[in-house]
Amino acid sequence: LHTAYRRQRQMCIRDRKYTNMIYQTVVDCVIATNQTYVDSLKESGSFDEAAQKEAFNRTMNAIMTILSDDAKEYITEATGDLNTYLTQLIEAEVNKRK
């Protein structure tokens, strides 16, 4: 019983670690893309659909570069689809920052 409890606790700690790390990585990458790409285009009035796609791609590429293989595997196991999950997180974070 004690071993099962300890294993469950370790899994919860691992889940919390990955969830926090993944979320913070998405937040940081969205902020970085805004600061280095989006803001200047918005100021010049040239943030069109193509620029939006480019901003998304820059953000996704940055996230994929930063996340460890273990984190990517965790997301895939937990959600079934790494790209869909990250896309939803990115879009949610972008919407918060509009």
Accessible surface in RSA format (square Angstrom, percent):
REM  Atomic radii and reference values for relative SASA: ProtOr
REM  Chains: A
REM  Algorithm: Lee & Richards
REM  Probe-radius: 1.40
REM  Slices: 20
REM RES _ NUM      All-atoms   Total-Side   Main-Chain    Non-polar    All polar
REM                ABS   REL    ABS   REL    ABS   REL    ABS   REL    ABS   REL
RES LEU A   1   195.20 108.7 148.00 105.9  47.20 118.6 152.41 107.0  42.79 115.1
RES HIS A   2   124.92  68.3 117.29  81.5   7.63  19.5  87.20  89.9  37.72  43.9
RES THR A   3    76.43  54.4  75.61  76.6   0.82   2.0  47.66  64.0  28.77  43.5
RES ALA A   4    56.15  51.6  48.71  75.2   7.43  16.9  50.29  70.8   5.86  15.5
RES TYR A   5   138.90  64.8 132.53  75.4   6.37  16.6 100.89  75.8  38.01  46.9
RES ARG A   6   116.68  49.0 116.08  59.2   0.60   1.4  41.86  57.2  74.82  45.3
RES ARG A   7   140.55  59.0 138.93  70.8   1.62   3.9  50.75  69.4  89.80  54.4
RES GLN A   8   104.59  58.5 103.43  75.6   1.16   2.8  39.95  85.0  64.64  49.0
RES ARG A   9   127.80  53.7 122.44  62.4   5.35  12.7  24.36  33.3 103.44  62.7
RES GLN A  10   106.44  59.5 100.99  73.8   5.46  13.0  35.97  76.6  70.48  53.5
RES MET A  11    88.52  45.8  87.33  57.8   1.20   2.9  71.12  60.5  17.41  23.1
RES CYS A  12    55.86  42.3  51.58  57.5   4.27  10.0  14.14  35.8  41.72  45.0
RES ILE A  13    79.35  45.2  78.40  58.4   0.95   2.3  78.45  56.5   0.90   2.5
RES ARG A  14    98.01  41.2  94.77  48.3   3.24   7.7  41.65  56.9  56.36  34.2
RES ASP A  15    49.52  34.7  49.40  49.2   0.12   0.3  16.12  37.9  33.40  33.3
RES ARG A  16   143.74  60.4 138.16  70.4   5.58  13.3  55.10  75.3  88.64  53.7
RES LYS A  17   120.45  58.8 110.43  67.8  10.03  23.9  71.82  64.6  48.64  51.8
RES TYR A  18    22.83  10.7  22.83  13.0   0.00   0.0   7.13   5.4  15.70  19.4
RES THR A  19    67.49  48.0  64.35  65.2   3.15   7.5  52.65  70.7  14.84  22.4
RES ASN A  20    88.56  61.1  83.75  80.9   4.81  11.6  27.12  65.3  61.45  59.4
RES MET A  21    68.85  35.7  59.83  39.6   9.02  21.5  36.88  31.4  31.98  42.4
RES ILE A  22     3.51   2.0   3.51   2.6   0.00   0.0   3.51   2.5   0.00   0.0
RES TYR A  23    89.85  41.9  89.57  51.0   0.28   0.7  72.87  54.8  16.98  20.9
RES GLN A  24    87.14  48.7  87.14  63.7   0.00   0.0  39.36  83.8  47.79  36.2
RES THR A  25    12.22   8.7   7.96   8.1   4.26  10.2   4.18   5.6   8.04  12.2
RES VAL A  26     0.62   0.4   0.62   0.6   0.00   0.0   0.62   0.5   0.00   0.0
RES VAL A  27    13.23   8.7  13.23  12.0   0.00   0.0  13.23  11.5   0.00   0.0
RES ASP A  28    72.52  50.8  66.60  66.3   5.92  14.0  26.41  62.2  46.11  46.0
RES CYS A  29     5.67   4.3   3.78   4.2   1.89   4.4   1.58   4.0   4.09   4.4
RES VAL A  30     1.50   1.0   1.38   1.2   0.13   0.3   1.50   1.3   0.00   0.0
RES ILE A  31    57.35  32.6  56.63  42.2   0.72   1.7  57.35  41.3   0.00   0.0
RES ALA A  32    47.80  43.9  45.92  70.9   1.88   4.3  47.80  67.3   0.00   0.0
RES THR A  33    11.00   7.8   8.26   8.4   2.74   6.5   5.50   7.4   5.50   8.3
RES ASN A  34    34.32  23.7  34.32  33.2   0.00   0.0   8.83  21.3  25.48  24.6
RES GLN A  35   128.83  72.0 101.53  74.2  27.31  65.0  29.60  63.0  99.23  75.3
RES THR A  36   107.00  76.1  75.21  76.2  31.78  75.7  70.16  94.2  36.84  55.7
RES TYR A  37    34.51  16.1  32.95  18.7   1.56   4.1  22.16  16.7  12.35  15.2
RES VAL A  38     7.80   5.1   7.80   7.1   0.00   0.0   7.80   6.8   0.00   0.0
RES ASP A  39    63.86  44.7  61.82  61.5   2.04   4.8  20.70  48.7  43.17  43.0
RES SER A  40    70.03  59.2  62.34  83.2   7.70  17.7  48.89 104.1  21.14  29.6
RES LEU A  41    40.65  22.6  40.63  29.1   0.02   0.0  40.65  28.5   0.00   0.0
RES LYS A  42   110.62  54.0  90.75  55.7  19.87  47.3  54.86  49.4  55.76  59.4
RES GLU A  43   153.10  87.9 113.28  85.7  39.82  94.8  50.78  98.2 102.32  83.5
RES SER A  44    81.45  68.8  42.92  57.3  38.53  88.7  51.58 109.8  29.87  41.8
RES GLY A  45    70.00  86.3   0.00   N/A  70.00  86.3  34.82  95.6  35.17  78.8
RES SER A  46    54.22  45.8  42.54  56.8  11.69  26.9  45.52  96.9   8.71  12.2
RES PHE A  47    49.05  24.5  29.12  18.0  19.93  51.9  29.67  18.0  19.38  55.5
RES ASP A  48    85.38  59.8  76.31  76.0   9.07  21.5  41.45  97.6  43.93  43.8
RES GLU A  49   115.74  66.4 110.49  83.6   5.24  12.5  42.32  81.9  73.42  59.9
RES ALA A  50    70.42  64.7  58.63  90.5  11.79  26.8  63.27  89.1   7.15  18.9
RES ALA A  51     9.26   8.5   5.60   8.6   3.67   8.3   8.58  12.1   0.69   1.8
RES GLN A  52    90.70  50.7  84.92  62.1   5.78  13.8  19.81  42.2  70.89  53.8
RES LYS A  53   124.96  61.0 121.11  74.3   3.85   9.2  77.20  69.5  47.76  50.9
RES GLU A  54    67.59  38.8  65.38  49.5   2.21   5.3  18.69  36.2  48.90  39.9
RES ALA A  55     9.87   9.1   9.47  14.6   0.40   0.9   9.87  13.9   0.00   0.0
RES PHE A  56    60.99  30.5  56.39  34.9   4.59  12.0  60.33  36.6   0.66   1.9
RES ASN A  57    73.24  50.5  72.36  69.9   0.88   2.1  14.31  34.4  58.93  57.0
RES ARG A  58   106.71  44.8  98.86  50.4   7.85  18.7  33.51  45.8  73.20  44.4
RES THR A  59     4.97   3.5   4.97   5.0   0.00   0.0   0.02   0.0   4.95   7.5
RES MET A  60    21.64  11.2  21.64  14.3   0.00   0.0  21.64  18.4   0.00   0.0
RES ASN A  61    95.00  65.5  92.63  89.5   2.37   5.7  25.11  60.4  69.88  67.5
RES ALA A  62    37.25  34.2  28.86  44.5   8.39  19.1  36.74  51.7   0.51   1.4
RES ILE A  63     0.27   0.2   0.27   0.2   0.00   0.0   0.27   0.2   0.00   0.0
RES MET A  64    51.99  26.9  48.97  32.4   3.02   7.2  49.25  41.9   2.74   3.6
RES THR A  65   117.64  83.7  87.63  88.8  30.01  71.5  70.32  94.5  47.32  71.5
RES ILE A  66   106.55  60.6  81.02  60.4  25.52  61.5  86.63  62.4  19.91  54.0
RES LEU A  67     6.40   3.6   0.27   0.2   6.13  15.4   0.71   0.5   5.68  15.3
RES SER A  68    55.51  46.9  44.18  59.0  11.32  26.1  50.04 106.5   5.47   7.7
RES ASP A  69   114.60  80.3 105.64 105.2   8.95  21.2  36.54  86.0  78.05  77.8
RES ASP A  70    91.62  64.2  86.88  86.5   4.74  11.2  12.07  28.4  79.54  79.3
RES ALA A  71     0.00   0.0   0.00   0.0   0.00   0.0   0.00   0.0   0.00   0.0
RES LYS A  72    46.43  22.7  46.05  28.3   0.39   0.9  19.81  17.8  26.62  28.4
RES GLU A  73   101.96  58.5  96.35  72.9   5.60  13.3  31.05  60.1  70.91  57.9
RES TYR A  74    33.94  15.8  30.88  17.6   3.06   8.0  19.50  14.7  14.44  17.8
RES ILE A  75     1.93   1.1   1.09   0.8   0.84   2.0   1.93   1.4   0.00   0.0
RES THR A  76    61.42  43.7  58.58  59.4   2.84   6.8  51.03  68.5  10.39  15.7
RES GLU A  77   123.97  71.2  87.80  66.4  36.17  86.1  47.30  91.5  76.67  62.6
RES ALA A  78    66.98  61.6  24.44  37.7  42.54  96.8  34.80  49.0  32.18  85.3
RES THR A  79    63.20  45.0  26.14  26.5  37.06  88.3  34.84  46.8  28.36  42.9
RES GLY A  80    59.72  73.6   0.00   N/A  59.72  73.6  32.09  88.1  27.63  61.9
RES ASP A  81    67.03  47.0  62.49  62.2   4.54  10.7  24.41  57.4  42.62  42.5
RES LEU A  82    27.49  15.3  24.82  17.8   2.67   6.7  24.82  17.4   2.67   7.2
RES ASN A  83    88.29  60.9  87.52  84.6   0.77   1.9  22.98  55.3  65.31  63.1
RES THR A  84    65.98  46.9  61.48  62.3   4.50  10.7  45.35  60.9  20.63  31.2
RES TYR A  85    62.99  29.4  61.11  34.8   1.88   4.9  36.05  27.1  26.94  33.2
RES LEU A  86     0.00   0.0   0.00   0.0   0.00   0.0   0.00   0.0   0.00   0.0
RES THR A  87    36.53  26.0  36.53  37.0   0.00   0.0  27.70  37.2   8.83  13.4
RES GLN A  88   107.90  60.3 102.13  74.6   5.78  13.8  35.86  76.3  72.05  54.6
RES LEU A  89    35.32  19.7  33.25  23.8   2.06   5.2  33.69  23.7   1.63   4.4
RES ILE A  90     3.07   1.7   3.07   2.3   0.00   0.0   3.07   2.2   0.00   0.0
RES GLU A  91    93.06  53.4  90.63  68.6   2.43   5.8  32.02  61.9  61.04  49.8
RES ALA A  92    51.16  47.0  42.49  65.6   8.67  19.7  48.80  68.7   2.36   6.2
RES GLU A  93     4.61   2.6   4.20   3.2   0.40   1.0   1.00   1.9   3.60   2.9
RES VAL A  94    56.81  37.4  55.61  50.3   1.21   2.9  55.91  48.6   0.90   2.4
RES ASN A  95    92.29  63.6  76.41  73.8  15.88  38.2  24.47  58.9  67.83  65.6
RES LYS A  96   132.64  64.7  95.47  58.6  37.17  88.5  82.82  74.5  49.82  53.1
RES ARG A  97   105.84  44.4  70.67  36.0  35.17  83.7  21.48  29.4  84.36  51.1
RES LYS A  98   176.92  86.3 113.42  69.6  63.50 151.2  92.98  83.7  83.93  89.4
END  Absolute sums over single chains surface
CHAIN  1 A     6764.5       5819.8        944.7       3557.9       3206.6
END  Absolute sums over all chains
TOTAL          6764.5       5819.8        944.7       3557.9       3206.6
